[in-house]
Amino acid sequence: MRSRPRHAPVGTPVAFSGHDILRVSGGRFVGYWTCTDVLAGLAHLGAVSRPNGPARS
C-alpha cells in the first residue's frame, strides 16, 4: 500500500508560535536564540498528526 504525500497546497496560510530571546551586554545584542513550535506549524499544514486525530488528507 502506497502512502499519499502529506502536504498543504501552495499558499495555504499557517500560524504557529514561538519566542525570540536576545542577550544584551554593553548595550549590544550579543546572543540570539529562538524557540518555535514547529510541530504546531506542521500539524496546521497537515504534515503530521494532531494530538487529537490524524493528519488532514
Secondary structure, 3 states (H helix, E strand, C coil): CCCCCCCCCCCCCCCCCEEEEEEEECCEEEEEEEEECHHHHHHHHCCCCECCECCCC
